[in-house]
Amino acid sequence: MSKKTAVWLIVAAFLIVIGGIVFTGVMTMLHWDFKALSTTRYETNEYTFTDSFQNVSVNTSVANVVFVPSDTDIASVVCREQRHLNHTVTVTDGTLCVALNDTRKWYEYLSFFNFETSKITVALPAGAYRDLSVHTSTGNVSVPADFTFEQLDITGSTGNVHCNASCTGAMSVSLSTGHITCNNVTAGEALLDVTTGNITVNGFSCQGSMRANVRTGKANLNDVTCGSLLSDGTTGNLMMKNVLAFDILSVKRSTGNVLFERCDADEIVINTSTGTVKGTLVTDKIIFAESHTGHVEVPRSATGGKCEITTSTGDIRIEITP
């Protein structure tokens, strides 16, 4: 090792030691509260309303949106938000509007050690409302079963959605990356769509069509009753239990297994490229099953609705269990 290299190594080690001593001293003064290192400042703003409204609209960027039942007959919105990244909250033409108002300077976009997430808490008197619209970029959305809407539309880029609220008309939940969870929900018709993530449904009653689409991820549907069920996907498994469609049950997958237990429909069409199709039906079906590479085991029946199952690579095993 040359003398010059040795000198630089000694200097580097010395600077590391000095840096460690300074860091330890600063954190000791801050009582080891890492949040104190954040350059982003937050504030809490609360709004209450006595004006009546039937619709709710929330447009935000990086905030979690949580709906809760109000303890009183007065609606309120509490925003825990970044300074200069506030939300305006108004009641206009029968709509409670929460909208992002970004007034940051260019240098305020540079932030370090941000340990907190903005949060919007919307407290509403429990009951029925007309339309709910929530649009986020990065953030979770939670809507409890205390509310009923005529129309419901939730969209987001990155985040999870927990929606237990029912809808007399159309329900639409669409995400780019995240998970969608619904429990004990009723709707006129429904669209659950995620590009990368999972869909989990435990109890869903839909008078019309229900779509559950996952490009990359899993879909798990339990105790579902609907007019028709359509599920498209690219990569991932579809698992169904106690799913009943009065019209058609249609499943398309490129890569992934389709597994179901005690499911049925007037007409069933399942198509996969690579994956196993295995399950039990509750009524007889006239089954056409074909696998280019795989075993096929299906019951023979001359009665019942149409059931067509095709796969390129994978096994097909179907049983009838009334």
Number of C-alpha atoms within 10 A of each C-alpha: 5 6 8 8 10 11 11 11 12 11 12 12 12 12 12 12 12 12 12 12 11 12 12 13 13 13 14 11 10 13 10 13 10 12 13 15 15 13 14 18 13 17 13 14 15 12 13 13 15 10 13 14 17 14 21 21 17 20 18 24 18 19 24 23 23 18 19 18 18 15 11 11 13 14 21 21 21 17 25 21 21 21 15 15 18 22 21 12 22 16 17 12 11 13 18 24 19 21 17 16 14 13 11 13 9 7 7 13 9 9 11 10 12 14 12 14 13 20 21 23 18 22 20 21 16 18 11 16 18 18 19 21 16 18 20 22 18 18 22 21 24 17 19 18 18 17 19 23 22 18 21 25 16 19 21 24 19 19 22 21 25 18 22 23 21 29 26 18 19 21 24 18 21 21 24 18 19 22 24 23 18 23 19 16 19 24 25 20 22 25 18 22 25 28 19 19 22 24 23 19 22 16 18 22 20 25 18 19 21 28 17 23 26 27 19 19 22 23 25 18 21 21 18 23 23 25 19 22 25 17 20 18 25 18 19 22 23 27 18 21 19 18 22 25 25 17 17 21 25 19 20 20 25 19 18 23 22 23 19 22 19 19 23 26 26 17 19 20 18 18 21 24 19 19 24 23 25 20 20 19 20 16 17 20 23 17 21 13 19 19 20 13 12 14 14 16 13 16 12 11 10 9 11 13 16 16 20 17 18 20 23 17 17 22 21 22 16 20 17 15 13 9
